[in-house]
Amino acid sequence: MTRAIPLPHPSAIFALVSAVLLSGPRALAQPIDGTPPTHERPLPEFVTPADRTVDPAAEIERAPHPGLAALRRLVRQFDFEDPEAFPTDMPRGFYRVLTVDSGQPGFPPFGKAELTEGGSTPGKWCLMYELDGGSIATAIPAGTVPVFSHADYALLAKVRTKDLANAAARVAVHLLDREGHRIPYSERTSPLIRTGGTWQSVSVDVPGDFDGASDLVFELQLLQPQQFVSGPEATDRPLVSDISGRAWFDDVEVWRIPRVELSTNRPGNVFTLPERPMIEVALNDLATEPVVGDLVIRDLDGQEVQRERLEPGRGGGVLRVPFKPDRAGWYAIDLDVGEGGRVIVTRSLEVALLPPTNRHRRSPDALRFGIDLVRAPSERLGSLVALADGLGIDSAMIPLWDNINDVLSRGDRWSRLRAAIDDLLDRRIEPVMVLDEMPSDLARGMGTDSSDVLALLQPGRGLAPSLQETLIDLGQHVPRWQLGRDGRLASMFPGDLRARLGTAERHLAELMPGPHLAVPWPGEYALDPALDRDQILVTVPFEVPPSSIGEYLQAWGTPVDGGSIGAPRFDLRLQAPPPDTYSTRDRIEDLMLRTLHAWRAGARSLTIDAPWTWSGSRAIAAMPKPEYAVWQQLASWLRDRRFGGEVRLGDGLRCWIAEGSQQSALVAWNESGPPGTVARIMLGAEPIVLVDAFGNRTLVEPKDGVHEFAVTSTPVLIDDVDMPLARFRAGFAVVPEIIPSMHQEHHHEMVFRNPWPVVMSGSVRILGPEGWDFNPRVVNFNAPAGGEVRLPLVFSFSRNELAGTKLVQVEAHFAATREYTVTLEAPVEVGFDGVDLEVTWRLARNLTTGKTDVVLTHAITNRTDQYLSLEAFVIAPDLQQFRKAIPDLAPGQSAQKIFQIADGAAKLAGKTVRVGVFQSDGPVRLTQELEIPALGGE
């Protein structure tokens, strides 16, 4: 009689496989004591550099045991070609997921799930879903894809969707134990997918971090929003389902993949030059086929700066790759691991290289920089403090809540929280405790809404003894407390918030000395006049343009340009734009411009969300966002400086003076000029230094007394400038700035301010605008130390002078602390004060002649307090002058005059037309030019 021999369980096979691969064939002679594998699989016992040479004899020694040849990577493939063998609507082994069977809500029996033609590859068939309301999913049963415990897998699939507005497709995977029960926390899903009719590849990594894993099962899903939207978004607005729409799935594959970890020799992945990272790639592999790795490092703009090919050999190992870029900045490291040209594992990491910094003592009234540790799990508090310290910030917001039972029991989170607060204080970073939305258990026990954190601090509310003890202990070190994070309190208690805050502060004062409470305030809300400025943290929405932040603060009562000493100032929280709609560079430019405009407007403090993310690997580590390095630079640029004026660099360029008590500088960027604009300006006799957003310094030597440098949309700090000369440039102006468009002699003044500590004397020669007559053109002057001088500017221009912005250009030759020859520019506006003119044009088919006419429309508005008699005109090349009268235009009224130029499309193509309006009974004439493109006639 033949007796059946029981097969070993996959976990036993895994133990044997691991022993062979990690120790070679000799491991087969080692006894196996049956000890279960630990949670962390050990790495191979060898460590080798990335550029190692391979000893062929060693490779033979490490070759896989012949009995393991079946350990191939591709575990199971589902190509949906079943109908080629026999007619069927559903793939073999798949079943439809229905609410009535599974208990999962939202999966009704209607809608289609069937095999259809039109696959993604040379194969003919694929699995198609067609919505009829509800969600659709199919799945495989247990036993279809057996797996090894503690081995890593990946599911790859091709997905296509069409006509989906709200629903989306995805792939969901989880593991089962030997009894067929779902293993908690083994669930993994792909991103939600809408492809617009094209095939896309998706992958889901399934880490083998679970004891007893026996089977892998997956679902191919087409979900309505009710199945994937959660949190406030699910309750704040109705969720709309798609009635129709389709999704296709094809070439679903399950692969056994190497276990790959990508890391550096620094937990926070932040380095200060000249130190640079050592990249570590730890690879552990069960399969017999060798793999190769492609490691690529890219900079902020996606430019490749380093590439390495990694060949770890069978079984894997730890490879170390030196990081070659040596400029400060943010870098993305991507690793693709595969075989035969196919990528089966991808890993990514982000690092920041910071420049060496010298930390200065901060002045009490300096702009304060802070971060909000929005989510701060207990076990990461220590590493977060180190990251915060690297930023050189002034304050850090820390949430009190993590696990409410942990806090109330004064357990692990309490001890780590206390240690983090002490560490922050030692590093001169002010901790701000955030009482965010209450945990649901605590809110239910108090009979209040979880967002009403003020209810915790109202008299008559009994605090849990351990929470009261926590507040007492923390209050000895943390005077500042923020209530909430999303600003809901501002709308919950309109008109009553100040009184409630006062009551809460008095109640807290019984537990701690001098508590100070503040609430977030949405920037789109009108301010509560009853609240003090230091009781609110204003959130500036990302939709507010950076240049409008000053207007917001001015409307709320903060004077423009920082105001005067003692003027009320605001604490601002800058909301970041969504990363999926902004490029990486756009995001850092947005942050820099928001910060600059808030600084100019006199903000007291600026806070952003903690500028780092967390790696998705087993060894969870913080990864700096690009904003990390930029926030550090902005703090060093602006903290102890104030806005001191604007220097004209050129059209479309901005250049602000950052006045500091120890050292001043300039900040410049291209706001509206053409890309690649080069500034040509003398900023001193010595070289200047350009400091970019990450702290890299570039020396610019003067050529023929002029500094030339490109100005981009990313702001730069300009250091080592002759600051008195910069202030002299910023102080030059022509007053009044508005010049009436009149053919007459105009009398204005040129204003020069002397920033030197000595008398300056010299002469000014007026250079332009070209075509204007100046009398006199040369004016001598003397200006006292720190004083101001006004010189006459007398000029005239022709009746046909065009309206708009002009530049009065002068050359000043003078002696101060040394001799200077400087060219200065000041903008003026030539116009018809009190009259607005807008001229538009269009093409119109002439029904009489059959030709195409040009129609010009003048829109004129009288903003004066008097009646005006005007005439609109058009002067076209080779044509007569056209005029139309506008008699007695009343104050505040508008009028339109239309001129139709016969056959204008042909006659005016590629030509310039002069248009405008003038006083019938006065000297004012407003002239503009229109360019008619070469559109042609018939």
Secondary structure, 3 states (H helix, E strand, C coil): CCCCCCCCCHHHHHHHHHHHHHHCHHHHHCCCCCCCCCCCCCCCCCEEECCCCCCHHHHHHCCCCHHHCCCCCEEEEECCCHHHCCCCCCCCCCEECCHHHHCCCCCCCCCEEEEEECCCCCCCEEEEEECCCCCEEEECCCCCCECCCCCEEEEEEEEEEECCCCCEEEEEEEEEECCCCECCCCCEECCCECCCCCCEEEEEEECCCCCCEEEEEEEEEEECHHHCCCCHHHHHCCCCCCCCCEEEEEEEEEEEECEEEEEECCCCCEEECCCCCEEEEEEECCCCCCCEEEEEEECCCCCEEEEEEECCCCCEEEEEEECCCCCCEEEEEEEEEEECCEEEEEEEEEEEEECCCCCCCCCCCCCEEEEECCCCCHHHHHHHHHHHHHHCCCEEEEECCCCHHHHHCCCHHHHHHHHHHHHHHHCCCEEEEEECCCCHHHHHHHCCCCCCHHHHHCCCCCCCHHHHHHHHHHHCCCCEEEECCCCHHHHHCCCCHHHHHHHHHHHHCCCCCCCEEEEEEECCCCCCCCCCHHHEEEEECCCCCHHHHHHHHHHHCCCHHHCCCCCCCCEEEECCCCCCCCCHHHHHHHHHHHHHHHHHHCCCEEEEECCEEECCCCCCCEEECHHHHHHHHHHHHHCCEEEEEECCCCCCEEEEEEEECCCCEEEEEECCCCCCCEEEECCCCCCEEEECCCCCEEEECCECCEEEEECCCCCEEEECCCHHHHHHHHHCEEECCEEECECCCEEEEEEEECCCCCCEEEEEEEEECCCCEECCCEEEEEECCCCEEEEEEEEECCCCCECEEEEEEEEEEEECCCEEEEEEEEEEEEECCCEEEEEEEEEEECCCCCCEEEEEEEEEEECCCCCEEEEEEEECCCCCCEEEEEEEECCCCEEEEEEEECCHHHHCCCEEEEEEEEECCCCEEEEEEEEECCCCCC
